[in-house]
Amino acid sequence: VSKGDAVTYSFDFTPWQEDNHTITSVTWTLESGSAAISGNTLTSGVASSLVTFSDSGRNIISVLATSATEKKKVWLEIYARDQQLSFNDYGMQQNG
């Protein structure tokens, strides 16, 4: 993504939910980085949230789904780039 982007991410927990119990809550946590998480929803086993990237860099987000008896955590790693700066990606120099 680019610095300044706001993107909705979704995780489909329905296969896990079918093997366990109905998901009662989902918690989105910024583990590292500068992204902002808002607008969390849970609909029929699909968890969604809006993630806004105000700065460039690496962002790690954990998403914890909880049922009456089980918990399932997944991870999301997102790099936000400032397109106005030069960066080196896989040996290729690029300019914004």
Buried (B, 14 or more C-beta within 10 A) or exposed (E): BEBEBBBEBEBEBEEBBEEBEEBEEBBBEBEEBBBEBEEBEBEEBBBBBBBBBEEBBEBBBEBBBBBEEEEBEEEBEBEBBBEEEEBEEEEEEEEE
